[in-house]
Amino acid sequence: MKAIKVKKFTTVLTSEDYLDVTLYIDKKRILKFALNYRCVLGNKWHQIYRVDNFHGFLHEQRFWRTKEPIPLKVMEEKFSNDKIVEDYTEIIILNFQKYKEYYKKSKESEKR
């Protein structure tokens, strides 16, 4: 019996923006995954957005709002984890700059 493989890699979005991917794979299918967008702001790393299924359910974390997981209403029976990872990777790549702006605005309002 083959062991579950863990694949980790980072996609560079810009010199300050990174998408970290962690996949747990068995028999060429993704069992668990985490997509984590992080960036550098003021010489410090910040977690901005995350999608994963590590808490037993599919959820996102919008760190400009809360650190609490927000359940996603994707019917996992209809969409494989492979498809979910593919779709959310594309969503993050298309929207990371917007997410970064939301995060910066939330940090500015916390200072007031």
Phi, psi and omega in degrees: 000131180282146176279157176292132178269143175246123176246129177232134175205164181236134173257125179276118179271316171213182179294346181241358187233130185224144174246112179266132183239132174233126181234133171253117190240135174223128180053044177065018177238141178282123177267310179228153181205159172216130173245117187234114177268127178225159179209167177263127174226122179058044178064021180225140177283140178227135172279127185252313186209144181213141171232131177199175175231032184281347179259018180088002177208156179284128181205167174236161173230117178259096189292349174281346178254304185199159175273351182288141177294138178249113181301141177257140185264053174263130179284100185298336177293326183277326182244127178288160175301326178302315181291320179298315178299315179300312182294314182288332173298315178296318179300315180295315181299321180285335189241003187301324181293323177293316178300320179297318178296317177302316181296314180299318179295321180294322179290324177295319181289333176293331181286339182282000000 
